[in-house]
Amino acid sequence: MDQASANTPPKPFQDLTTTAKGEQRAWVDLETLETLWFNTGTLCNLTCLNCYIESSPKNDALVYITASEVVGFLDEIEALGLGTQEIGLTGGEPFMNPEILPIMAAILSRGYRCLVLTNAMRPMMKCAEGLANLNELYPGQLTLRVSIDHFNPKLHEEERGPRSWKPTILGLEWLSKHGFSIDIAGRTRWGEDEATLRDGFAELFSQHGIEVDAHNPQALVLFPEMDETAPVPEITTECWSILGVSPSDVMCASSRMVVKRKGDDHLSVMACTLLAYDQRFNLGSSLKEAMGQVHLAHPHCAKFCVLGGGSCSVKA
């Protein structure tokens, strides 16, 4: 090792079990698999400015998952007696997956709650008839979480691109009119306080007749921004007591995500919905293999989950 290398301090979030300062990195045990997520594919009709998974009309790094592959994991949930209650579908834009309706039908027909993350634009509306039928067949089981980054159209389109506002609002109005359970996912990246954001969204929903309670944190989820380049402290085992946060509150204590990588002949179970590409968080090809602990060795673990209190699932 040359002198320059010897004098270079270790970079944070590199070692799986030890921080750059040599402290023991915090970890989270899977307590119960409350939610199993499926990434339906990274292709999307939009190219958002700060998409954590880099979805776009060209990114197929995660290819479309099939209904039969989803059923295989539902079978494993039942074989292992995991007691999972919720299945989440994310992307990309899930409604671009040609098997999205059969996937949802397989989930709902087994009695699971199904949470689908969508931008509510044209891909969703092309599935409108089948979607309405599923909602009628399985009342109370299906929730659509629609991404509206800000109640101000200009700020929303700053993130999502020009001409993205109106189609989303039209899709949201359709969902509300047809009695769907709706959540909204907003962002805090513009710096307003929470009360201002919730009041602004409440006015938007009122104007458009959208049945969402903006002051309910389960109905309007405000996500902290995720920037891997921004400085963020590493989480050590001592941080739990210092911060007053429990490992049970972190997503990887109660969820996993299944992905299908382009070129792979098998599916992979990832520790988290936010870490689809980092192979350090690839826990195997089955749920049985993915039952172990997860070390918080990524900036998202600190900023989004522990410090930001973010969670992708529907909290009871």
N, C-alpha and C positions, 0 to 999 in steps of 0.2 A: 504494500500500500504506500503510495507516495505521500509527501507531507501535506499537499493540498487536500487530498482525500481524508487524511487523518484529522484535519482541522475543520472539516465540513460537518456541521451538526446533523444528526439523523433527521430525516423528513418525517412529519407526522403521518399517521394512518398507514404506515408501510408494514410494520410487523403485526401479525394477527393477534398476538397475545400480550404484547408489551408496547407501551407508548414511546414516543421519541425521547421522553425524559427518563425512560427506564422503569416506569411505574406499571403495575398490573392493570391491563385493560379490562374494562367492564364487559361482562357477557350477559346474555339473556337465555334462560332455559325455556323451551316450549312447554307451557303448562297445559294447554288444551288447544286443539286445532279448531277454533271457533269458526274461522273463515279460510276457505281455500280459494285462491285466485287462479284464474287462467288468463294468460296473455294470449289474446285471440290472433295476434299478429301485429307487427309494427307499422304496416301500411296505414296511411291516414289521408283524408282528403285535404288536410291543412298541413302547413309547415309553420309551427308556432315558434316564436322568438326564443323562448326558454323551456322547451319541452325536455323534461328530464330523461326521456327515453329516445329522443331524437326521431320521433315519428314524422313521416312525410309521405308523399305519394310515391317516393322512390326507395324508402328504407324498408327492405324485407329481411333484415337481419334475423328477426323472429318471424317465421312463416306461419301461415294460417293453421291453427289447430283444428282438428276434426271432431265431429260429434262422438264418434266411436272412441277417440282418445280420451275425451272428457268422461265418457261412461266408464272407461277402465279405471279412472281415479275415483269415481263415485263408488264403484264396486270395492275398491281398496278401502275407502273410508268405512264402508259397512263391514267388510271382512275384519278390519282391525278394531271395530267398535269405537271409533274416535268421537262420536257424538257431535260431529260438525253440524252447524245450523245454517250457515250462510255460504253461498258460492258467489264469488265476484268475477266479473268479466271486464277486462280492460284491454287496452291496445297501445298504440294505434287507435283507430276507430273501429270498435267491435262490429258495427253494422256493415262494414266492408267485407267481413268474413262471409263467404257464400253459404256457410253452414250455421250461421248465427241463430236462426230460428229453431232448427233442430237441436242445437246445443242448449238453448234456453228451455225448450220443451223437455229435454231429458232431465235437466236440473229440477224444473218445477214439478214434473210428474212424480218425482221421488219425495216431494214434500219439503225441499230446501227453499229457504229464502234466496232470491237471486237479485244481486245488485249489478247493474250494468252502467259503466261509465261511458258517456257519449257527448258529442257536441251538438246533438239533436238536429243536425243539418240534413242534407239530401240523402246520404246513405241510410239514415234512420227512417226518413219519410218514405223511402222506397220499400221499406218493410212494414209500413203502417198497418195494412190489413192483418197480416199475420201477428204483429205485435199486439194489436187490439184484441185479437182472438185469444192469445195467451193470457192477457190480463183479465179477460172475462172468465176463462176456464179456471184460473188459479188466483182468485181474489185475495189480496192481502199479502201475496208472496213476492211480488215483483216491484222493485224500485229502480227508477232511472235517475242517475246522478248526472246532471247537465253542467258542463263547464261554462260558466260566465265569469270571466276574470274580474270584471268591474261593472258597476251599474252605469258608468259613463261609456257610451258606445265608442268614443274615440280611444279611450284607454283599453277597452276590450280589443279593439282592432289593432292597437299598438302591439299587443301580444299575438293575436290570432291572424292578423292580416286583413287587408281591405276586403270589403263586401262579406265579412263573416258575421256581422251583427244581425242583420235582418233575418237570414235563414234560421239562425239559432232561436231568435225570439218567436218566429212562426212555428218552429218545431216545439218549443216550450208551451206555446199557447195551445197547440194541438194536444199535447200530453195532458195539460190541465183540463181542457174541455172534455177529454175522454176518460177522466177519472183515474189517471195513473198516480201512483205514489211517486213523488218527485223530491229529490234533493238537489241542491245547487252547490257547486264547488267554485268558490271565489279565491282570489289571491290578495295577499297583504303587501305586495311589492311596492306600492306607491306611497306607503308611509302613513296613511290615515289611521286614526284610532278605531278600535272595533265598533264603538257606538256609531260613529259617522258612517262606516261601511254598512252596518246593519240598517240604519235609517235610510240610506240611499237605495239599498236593495229593496227595502219594504216599499218605498215609493214606486220603484220600477215594477214590482209585482202587482201593486195596486192598479197602476196605469193599464196593465195588460191583462188583468183578471186572472192572474196566476196564483193558484192555491198553494202558496208556500209561506210559512211563517219565518220571516227573515231574522227574527229575534230568538229563534230556537237554534242553538248551536248544532243540533243534529240535522236540521233541515237546511241550513246554510252553513256549510263548512268552509272556514277561511284558512287556507293553507299558507304556511310560511314559504318564502321563496327558497329554492334550492340552487346554490351556486357552489360547485366543487372547488372553485378557485378562491372563494372568500375565506379569510382566516376564521377558524372555529376551534375551540378547545377540544382536546381528546377526552373521552369519558373514562375515568378510572373507577375502580371498585369503591373508592371513597366518595365518589360524586353522588351516589345514591342518597346517602345521608346528608351531604352538604346541600344538595339541590332539593331535597324532600321529594324525590321522584322514586317510584318503585319500578323494578324491572318488569313487573306484571303489566305496567301501563304501556310498554313499548310493543309495537306491532308484532315483532318476531316472537313474542311470548304467546301469541294466539293465532298466527296466520303463516301461510306459505304461499308461493306462487309457482305455477307450472308454466314452463316456456318450451317452445319448439324452435331450436336454433337451426338456421339454414345450413344444410349439409349434414346435420346429425341424423343418425338412424334411431335415436331414442329421444324421449322428452327429459327435461331436467327440472328438478324442484329447487327453486331459489328461496333464500331466507326471507326475501322481502320484495314487495312490488316495485320498490325504487331502485333495486340493484339487479337489473336483468342481465347485465353484461359482465360484471365482475365475477370471474370464476372462483374467487375465494369464497363466494357465497353460494356456490353450487353445491347442494347437499346430497345429490344423488339422483337416481332416476325413478325412485319410488317414495311414497310417503313414509314407509317404514324406515328407509335410510335417512330421511330428513327430520327425524325426531330429536336430533341432538341440539346442543347449545349453539348460540351465535355470538361471536365476539364483535363488539361495536367498532369495527376497524375501517369505517368509511365516514367522510364528512357528513353525509346525509343522516347517518345514525345519530350524530351529535346535534346538528342544526335542526333537522326536521322532526325527528322522533323524541329525543330526550329534552332538548332545550325548547323546541317549538311545539311540543305536545301534539304533533300531527299524527293522524291515523286515517287510513283509506277505508276502513270498514264502517258499517253502521253500528254505532254504539247504543246499547240498550239504555 
